[in-house]
Amino acid sequence: MSVGQQNTANTNPNQRSPDGGEPSPDLGALKEDVSQVAEAAVERGRQFVDSARAQATGYVDQRKGDVAQSVADLANALREACKSFDDRPNIKTFVDNAAGGLDQLADTIRSRSVAEIYGDVEDILRRRPAAVAAVTLAGGFLISRLIKASADNLRETEADRPRRTGGARGQRSGGLSNRPATVRV
């Protein structure tokens, strides 16, 4: 066998040793090396994912207090807005109950870990998928209406702008016309 044939024979993974037994020792060492590299890569990947998860959880835990305070502030603002309904006890009771619920939510956010909150949300999503779908649909509809109303308002503002600034574009640009200039030869 020539040298070139020996090199190609050793690169074939199914190549048996010349005696027809087990694969050549070089192939076994190569498989072991590849296996070790793959295990090291998998371990590094796990470490990276664990590190990223720990950083994300730390960040969310830091912001959790801010979110809880925002919810508590919303409850207080709701109570302040409700003071004008002192003459309507039904509305006042409803708003006070809503503010109390927001206070409970703020306390829950403060006292529980992110993993517990995530588990609770996931549990609710699994127990009531139809309700979640309905809320998602209603939320999407409201957001689309808000975007459409904002776009309509923006269009109206843009349409009113030439009237407020003096009319035609030519007047705003120093009396120059928007028509292309003609050159006479």
N, C-alpha and C positions, 0 to 999 in steps of 0.2 A: 504494500500500500504506500502511496506517495505521501509527502508531507501535506500537500493541499487536501488530499482525501482524509487524512487523519483529523485535520482541523474541522472539516465539515462534518465528520462523523461525531466529533465530540459536542457539536452544537445541536444535534438532533436529540430531543428529550427522550425519544423512544429507543435510542441506540443502546444496545446491550454491550457488555464488555466482550472482548474477542472470544472468551470461552463460552459465551452464550448465557451467562448467569445474570447477576444483578447489573444495574446501570453502572457506568464507570464512576470511580471515586470523585472525579472532577465534577460530574453532574450532580452528585449527591451534595457536595460542598456548595455548589452554586444554588441548589434548591434551599439549603439551610441558610445561606446568606440572604437570599431573597425573602425567605420567611421571617428572618430577624428584622430586616429593613421594613417589611410590611407591618410587623408587630410594633416597631418603634413609631412608625407613621400613625398607626391607629391610636397608640397611647398619646402621642402629641396632639392628635385631633381631639381626643377626649379631654385632655388638659385645657386646650383652647376653648372648647365648648363650656367646660366647667368654669373657667375664668370669666368668659363672657357672661354666663348666667349669673355668677356672683356679682359682677360689676353692675349688670342691669338690675338685679334685685336690690343692691345697695343704693343705686340711684333712685329707684322707685320708693324705697323705704325713706330716703331723705325727703322726697317730694310728697310723701303720704301726709305728713303734718301740714303742709301747705294746702293740700286738697281738703283735708278735714277742716281747716280754718276757713277756707272759702265756702264750704257747705254751711258751717255755723254762721258765717256772715250773711249768707243768703237767707237763713232762717230768721236772723235778726231783722234784716231788711223787710222780709215778708211781714213780720210782726209790726214793724213801724208803718208799713203801708196799710195795714189792717186797722190802724187806729181811727181812720176816717169812717169805719163801718161800725162804730159803737152803737148806733141806732138800729143796726140789723144784726141781731144775735146769731142767726143761722149762718150768715156769711162769716162773721167773726169766729164762730166755733170751727167752721170748716178750715179757715186760714190758720187758726191756732193749732189745729190738729196737724195740718201740713207742716207747719214750722216745727212742731214737736217731733214729727217723723224725720225732718231734716237734722234736728239736733241728735236724734238717736243714730242716724246714719254717720254723722260726724264723729260721735263717740265710738261707733263700731270701727270706723276707719282708723282712728287713733289707737285702739286697743288690739287690733288683730294684725297679723302678719300679712304680707302680700300673698303668700302662698295660700293662706286660709281664705282670704277674700276671693282669690282666683278660683279656688275649689268650690266656694259657695256659688259664684256666678256660673261656673260650669255645671254644677248640680241643677241650678234653676233652668239653665238652657236645655238640659237633658229631660227634666221632668215636664216642661211645658213648651215644647217646640212650636206649637200652634200660636200660643200667646206671643212668643218671641218673634215669630214671623209676622204677626199682625202689628206688633209695636214697630218692628223694623220697616214694614211697609208704610205705616202712618208717618214715621219719622222721615222716611225718604220723600213721601208726598209733601210734607211740610217744608223740608229743605228745598225741594224743587220749586215750590210756590214762592219761597223767600227769594231764591235766586231769580226767578222770573220777575217778581215785583221789583227787585233791585235793578234788573236790566231795563225794565220799562221806565222806571224812575230816572235812570241814567240817560236813556234815550230822550225823554221829555226835557231833561236839563240841557242836553246838547242841542235839542231843537230850539229851545228858548234862548240860547246864548247869542245868536246873531241879532235877535231883536233887542236884547238888553245892551249890546255893545254898539249899536248904531246902524244896524241893517246889513247891507251887502258887504261882501268880502272886500270889494274894491275900495270901499270907504275906510276899512280898517288898515289896509296896506298902503296908505298914503295916496289914495286916488288912482292907483295903478289897476289896470284891468287884468283879469285872469286869462284873457285871450292871448294866444301866442302872437309874438311880434312878427310883423311882416316886413320883409326887406325888399325895397324897391331898387332896382338897378337901372 
